[in-house]
Amino acid sequence: MKVVDASVIIKVLLTEQDSEKAKQLLQEKAMVPDMMFVEVANTLATKTNFPVEKIEQGLSLVYELGLKVEDTTQEILIKAARLSKEKGTAVYDMIYAVLAQKKKTQLITADKKFKQKVNWNFVKLLG
């Protein structure tokens, strides 16, 4: 089971490049950290022109995707903070990578800048 980040989930909710690929990927079971829901809500509320009703619909859809939700433990958070400092990334982005690393699986992201900064083999770009 692969870890997907908020950038992939957002592509399911918006019509963007690679939206269809994101939808196909989520046909399979995927894993996310619990904080993903907050990140998606923040993106919908602050980076779209969606009215509140559409934000609510989008968030409801995210909960209906059947994602396996993993807790962001103290261990994951501390490791993510350390690695984000080393790689120059946001902690919340690094949480996905640390979760994938811990579960010995791939992280699928649509965030090209994050992929370039970490340059880890288990981090794959959507598409």
N, C-alpha and C positions, 0 to 999 in steps of 0.2 A: 504494500500500500504506500503510495507516494504522498509526500507533503505538498500542499499547494499554498501559495501565499495570497494575500488580499488582492494583489494585482491581477491574479487569475480569476478570482471571484468577481471582481469589478467588471471584467470583460464579459461575464455571463449576464450581468445586469444592464450593461450599456452596449450599444451597437458600435463596436470599434473593430479595428484590424485584429484578427485572431479571435474574435468572439466565438465563432463556430468551433474553432479548435478547443477553446476553453470549455464549451458545452460538451463536446465529445469526451474530453478528458474527465469531466465530472460525471460521466455515465458510469465510470468505474468508481469504486470506493476510494475516497481520499481522506487525508488526515490534516487537521489544522490545530494550532494552539488556540486556547480559549480566547485570547485577546484579539483574534482575527475579527470577531464580530464588532468589537469597538472600532477597530481600524476601518472596516467597511462602512460602518455608520458615520464615522468622521468624514470619510471621503464623500459619501453621498450628501452629507449635510453642508460640507464646506467647499467642495470642488465641483458641484453640479448646480444647475438651476432648478433642480427638481422641487416641486411643491412637497409639503410635508406628507401628503397622502401617498405620493409616489415613493418617497423614502421609506415609509412604513411598508408599502407593498414589496419593495426591494428587500428589506430586511426580513420580512416574512418568508420570501422566497429562499433567502440564504439559509434560514433555519430548516426549510423543507428539503434541502439538498442531500440530507442524509450523511453529512460529514462526520467522521470520527473525531471527536474533540478531546484534545489532551490538555491537561493542566500545565500552566507555565509555573513550574516549580522553582524554588529558590536556586537549585543547582543550574537549571536551564538559564534563568535570568542572570546569574552571576557570570556564567560562561559567555552568554551573549553580550553582556556589557564589556567584558574583557576583550572579546574578539572584535566588537564594533569599534573600540578604541584603537586596536591594532590596524584594522582594515579601513577605517574612516567611513563607517556606515552607521545608519540609525540602529539603535538597540532593537526596536520592534522588528525591523527587517532581519536582523541577525537571529532573533528567536526562532524563526522558521528554519533557518539553516542548522541551528543547534539541535532542534527537534529532529530534523531529518538525519543528522549525524548520529544522534542517540539511538534512533530507530533503525539505523543502517539502511536507509532508503534514499531516494532522490528527492530534491526540492525542485518543484516546477514553478517558475516565476516568469512574469512578463516584464520584469524590471531589468533592462539591459545594463544600466549603470551598476546595480548591485552585483550582477553576474561578473561584470568586468572588474569590479573592485576586489571581490573575493577570489575569483578565478579558480574555484574548486570544481573538480570533475563531477561531483554528485549534485551540483547546482546546474539545472538545465533550463534553457529558455523555452517558453511556450512557442510552438511552431516549428 
